[in-house]
């Protein structure tokens, strides 16, 4: 099976092994997808504020590690 090109690179100064970075990037991608979903849900009045805060915190953590 051909290896898929990565769509990310580590931020300068971030130290993490290639295999671990690849796995963390999968989680980061999933969180970014959740952020898109949350944005759509936020357009509804019944979206919990703590969900938005949790997603925003996760996205900020991703930005500390990866350049997209």
OpenMM code with the backbone's topology and positions (N, CA, C; nanometers):
from openmm import Vec3, app, unit

residues = "UNK UNK UNK UNK UNK UNK UNK UNK UNK UNK UNK UNK UNK UNK UNK UNK UNK UNK UNK UNK UNK UNK UNK UNK UNK UNK UNK UNK UNK UNK UNK UNK UNK UNK UNK UNK UNK UNK UNK UNK UNK UNK UNK UNK UNK UNK UNK UNK UNK UNK UNK UNK UNK UNK UNK UNK UNK UNK UNK UNK UNK UNK UNK UNK UNK UNK UNK UNK".split()
positions = [
    Vec3(0.0859, -0.1176, 0.0000),
    Vec3(0.0000, 0.0000, 0.0000),
    Vec3(0.0903, 0.1236, 0.0000),
    Vec3(0.0610, 0.2174, -0.0854),
    Vec3(0.1385, 0.3404, -0.0948),
    Vec3(0.1102, 0.4283, 0.0262),
    Vec3(0.2151, 0.4925, 0.0749),
    Vec3(0.1983, 0.5819, 0.1890),
    Vec3(0.1441, 0.7157, 0.1415),
    Vec3(0.0410, 0.7631, 0.2101),
    Vec3(-0.0209, 0.8911, 0.1758),
    Vec3(0.0717, 1.0048, 0.2189),
    Vec3(0.0846, 1.1057, 0.1349),
    Vec3(0.1626, 1.2240, 0.1712),
    Vec3(0.0977, 1.2931, 0.2889),
    Vec3(0.1782, 1.3406, 0.3806),
    Vec3(0.1234, 1.4109, 0.4953),
    Vec3(0.0878, 1.5535, 0.4562),
    Vec3(-0.0205, 1.6025, 0.5135),
    Vec3(-0.0688, 1.7373, 0.4851),
    Vec3(-0.0317, 1.8340, 0.5967),
    Vec3(0.0695, 1.7993, 0.6755),
    Vec3(0.1064, 1.8801, 0.7902),
    Vec3(0.2567, 1.8728, 0.8108),
    Vec3(0.3071, 1.9638, 0.8908),
    Vec3(0.4448, 1.9578, 0.9385),
    Vec3(0.4459, 2.0086, 1.0817),
    Vec3(0.5467, 1.9677, 1.1567),
    Vec3(0.5550, 2.0109, 1.2958),
    Vec3(0.5965, 2.1570, 1.3038),
    Vec3(0.5476, 2.2249, 1.4050),
    Vec3(0.5907, 2.3609, 1.4324),
    Vec3(0.7391, 2.3589, 1.4687),
    Vec3(0.8089, 2.4660, 1.4428),
    Vec3(0.9500, 2.4777, 1.4803),
    Vec3(0.9612, 2.4599, 1.6322),
    Vec3(1.0520, 2.3737, 1.6734),
    Vec3(1.0749, 2.3500, 1.8153),
    Vec3(0.9935, 2.2353, 1.8729),
    Vec3(0.8909, 2.1875, 1.7999),
    Vec3(0.8125, 2.0740, 1.8482),
    Vec3(0.8948, 1.9471, 1.8311),
    Vec3(0.9044, 1.8695, 1.9379),
    Vec3(0.9850, 1.7484, 1.9339),
    Vec3(0.8948, 1.6288, 1.9609),
    Vec3(0.8744, 1.5478, 1.8579),
    Vec3(0.7920, 1.4281, 1.8677),
    Vec3(0.8372, 1.3350, 1.7549),
    Vec3(0.8429, 1.2072, 1.7820),
    Vec3(0.8859, 1.1102, 1.6820),
    Vec3(0.7906, 1.1051, 1.5630),
    Vec3(0.8424, 1.0605, 1.4473),
    Vec3(0.7619, 1.0565, 1.3244),
    Vec3(0.6363, 0.9715, 1.3388),
    Vec3(0.6509, 0.8534, 1.3990),
    Vec3(0.5349, 0.7648, 1.4129),
    Vec3(0.4303, 0.8248, 1.5059),
    Vec3(0.4759, 0.8781, 1.6187),
    Vec3(0.3828, 0.9411, 1.7132),
    Vec3(0.3177, 1.0636, 1.6508),
    Vec3(0.3966, 1.1439, 1.5785),
    Vec3(0.3420, 1.2629, 1.5136),
    Vec3(0.2331, 1.2248, 1.4142),
    Vec3(0.2550, 1.1162, 1.3423),
    Vec3(0.1552, 1.0704, 1.2453),
    Vec3(0.0240, 1.0333, 1.3147),
    Vec3(0.0350, 0.9645, 1.4279),
    Vec3(-0.0855, 0.9254, 1.5012),
    Vec3(-0.1546, 1.0462, 1.5631),
    Vec3(-0.0776, 1.1378, 1.6187),
    Vec3(-0.1348, 1.2591, 1.6767),
    Vec3(-0.2017, 1.3427, 1.5673),
    Vec3(-0.1421, 1.3446, 1.4482),
    Vec3(-0.2002, 1.4198, 1.3373),
    Vec3(-0.3367, 1.3636, 1.2986),
    Vec3(-0.3543, 1.2324, 1.3077),
    Vec3(-0.4861, 1.1723, 1.2793),
    Vec3(-0.5893, 1.2231, 1.3789),
    Vec3(-0.5494, 1.2290, 1.5055),
    Vec3(-0.6398, 1.2809, 1.6086),
    Vec3(-0.6692, 1.4282, 1.5827),
    Vec3(-0.5659, 1.5027, 1.5457),
    Vec3(-0.5825, 1.6452, 1.5175),
    Vec3(-0.6796, 1.6665, 1.4016),
    Vec3(-0.6670, 1.5833, 1.2984),
    Vec3(-0.7569, 1.5939, 1.1840),
    Vec3(-0.9012, 1.5673, 1.2271),
    Vec3(-0.9188, 1.4674, 1.3119),
    Vec3(-1.0531, 1.4371, 1.3615),
    Vec3(-1.1087, 1.5546, 1.4414),
    Vec3(-1.0236, 1.6177, 1.5215),
    Vec3(-1.0686, 1.7326, 1.6000),
    Vec3(-1.1040, 1.8497, 1.5103),
    Vec3(-1.0266, 1.8694, 1.4044),
    Vec3(-1.0601, 1.9765, 1.3093),
    Vec3(-1.1956, 1.9488, 1.2444),
    Vec3(-1.2233, 1.8220, 1.2139),
    Vec3(-1.3535, 1.7856, 1.1584),
    Vec3(-1.4638, 1.8140, 1.2593),
    Vec3(-1.4370, 1.7822, 1.3853),
    Vec3(-1.5334, 1.8122, 1.4912),
    Vec3(-1.5579, 1.9617, 1.5013),
    Vec3(-1.4530, 2.0403, 1.4807),
    Vec3(-1.4672, 2.1860, 1.4856),
    Vec3(-1.5615, 2.2354, 1.3759),
    Vec3(-1.5492, 2.1776, 1.2575),
    Vec3(-1.6400, 2.2154, 1.1484),
    Vec3(-1.7831, 2.1799, 1.1861),
    Vec3(-1.8021, 2.0594, 1.2391),
    Vec3(-1.9353, 2.0166, 1.2822),
    Vec3(-1.9892, 2.1103, 1.3903),
    Vec3(-1.9031, 2.1439, 1.4873),
    Vec3(-1.9449, 2.2321, 1.5963),
    Vec3(-1.9866, 2.3686, 1.5436),
    Vec3(-1.9128, 2.4181, 1.4452),
    Vec3(-1.9480, 2.5468, 1.3857),
    Vec3(-2.0883, 2.5421, 1.3275),
    Vec3(-2.1205, 2.4318, 1.2623),
    Vec3(-2.2555, 2.4178, 1.2068),
    Vec3(-2.3595, 2.4103, 1.3175),
    Vec3(-2.3289, 2.3366, 1.4246),
    Vec3(-2.4219, 2.3224, 1.5359),
    Vec3(-2.4401, 2.4556, 1.6080),
    Vec3(-2.3335, 2.5355, 1.6141),
    Vec3(-2.3417, 2.6627, 1.6851),
    Vec3(-2.4429, 2.7572, 1.6227),
    Vec3(-2.4760, 2.7319, 1.4998),
    Vec3(-2.5767, 2.8146, 1.4350),
    Vec3(-2.7150, 2.7876, 1.4924),
    Vec3(-2.7264, 2.6797, 1.5699),
    Vec3(-2.8520, 2.6478, 1.6368),
    Vec3(-2.8458, 2.7030, 1.7786),
    Vec3(-2.9591, 2.7386, 1.8334),
    Vec3(-2.9652, 2.8014, 1.9649),
    Vec3(-2.9352, 2.7057, 2.0805),
    Vec3(-2.9491, 2.5751, 2.0598),
    Vec3(-2.9367, 2.4816, 2.1707),
    Vec3(-2.7981, 2.4180, 2.1832),
    Vec3(-2.6967, 2.4764, 2.1217),
    Vec3(-2.5604, 2.4232, 2.1311),
    Vec3(-2.4995, 2.4622, 2.2650),
    Vec3(-2.4469, 2.3641, 2.3389),
    Vec3(-2.3859, 2.3972, 2.4687),
    Vec3(-2.2559, 2.4757, 2.4529),
    Vec3(-2.2383, 2.5785, 2.5337),
    Vec3(-2.1201, 2.6637, 2.5264),
    Vec3(-1.9937, 2.5864, 2.5623),
    Vec3(-2.0051, 2.4872, 2.6524),
    Vec3(-1.8861, 2.4121, 2.6914),
    Vec3(-1.8316, 2.3279, 2.5757),
    Vec3(-1.9175, 2.2883, 2.4821),
    Vec3(-1.8701, 2.2151, 2.3639),
    Vec3(-1.7822, 2.3052, 2.2790),
    Vec3(-1.8258, 2.4284, 2.2579),
    Vec3(-1.7458, 2.5229, 2.1797),
    Vec3(-1.6120, 2.5480, 2.2482),
    Vec3(-1.6128, 2.5668, 2.3782),
    Vec3(-1.4888, 2.5925, 2.4519),
    Vec3(-1.3937, 2.4735, 2.4418),
    Vec3(-1.4471, 2.3521, 2.4516),
    Vec3(-1.3645, 2.2326, 2.4435),
    Vec3(-1.2995, 2.2202, 2.3057),
    Vec3(-1.3760, 2.2433, 2.2019),
    Vec3(-1.3229, 2.2340, 2.0664),
    Vec3(-1.2187, 2.3437, 2.0428),
    Vec3(-1.2465, 2.4651, 2.0870),
    Vec3(-1.1505, 2.5752, 2.0704),
    Vec3(-1.0199, 2.5452, 2.1423),
    Vec3(-1.0278, 2.4873, 2.2603),
    Vec3(-0.9072, 2.4519, 2.3362),
    Vec3(-0.8268, 2.3448, 2.2615),
    Vec3(-0.8954, 2.2472, 2.2062),
    Vec3(-0.8278, 2.1431, 2.1296),
    Vec3(-0.7610, 2.1980, 2.0050),
    Vec3(-0.8281, 2.2885, 1.9366),
    Vec3(-0.7702, 2.3483, 1.8164),
    Vec3(-0.6474, 2.4320, 1.8504),
    Vec3(-0.6518, 2.5012, 1.9622),
    Vec3(-0.5348, 2.5789, 2.0042),
    Vec3(-0.4173, 2.4866, 2.0342),
    Vec3(-0.4434, 2.3711, 2.0930),
    Vec3(-0.3378, 2.2732, 2.1209),
    Vec3(-0.2786, 2.2203, 1.9915),
    Vec3(-0.3631, 2.1952, 1.8921),
    Vec3(-0.3156, 2.1481, 1.7615),
    Vec3(-0.2232, 2.2514, 1.7000),
    Vec3(-0.2612, 2.3775, 1.7060),
    Vec3(-0.1813, 2.4832, 1.6448),
    Vec3(-0.0449, 2.4995, 1.7107),
    Vec3(-0.0318, 2.4557, 1.8355),
    Vec3(0.0980, 2.4604, 1.9029),
    Vec3(0.1926, 2.3536, 1.8474),
    Vec3(0.1371, 2.2464, 1.7918),
    Vec3(0.2172, 2.1342, 1.7448),
    Vec3(0.2378, 2.1299, 1.5951),
    Vec3(0.1342, 2.1637, 1.5187),
    Vec3(0.1364, 2.1422, 1.3751),
    Vec3(0.1155, 2.2703, 1.2949),
    Vec3(0.1713, 2.2710, 1.1743),
    Vec3(0.1421, 2.3731, 1.0739),
    Vec3(0.0574, 2.3037, 0.9692),
    Vec3(-0.0587, 2.3554, 0.9385),
    Vec3(-0.1493, 2.2919, 0.8402),
    Vec3(-0.1444, 2.3650, 0.7102),
] * unit.nanometer
topology = app.Topology()
chain = topology.addChain("A")
for resn in residues:
    res = topology.addResidue(resn, chain)
    for name in ("N", "CA", "C"):
        topology.addAtom(name, app.Element.getBySymbol(name[0]), res)
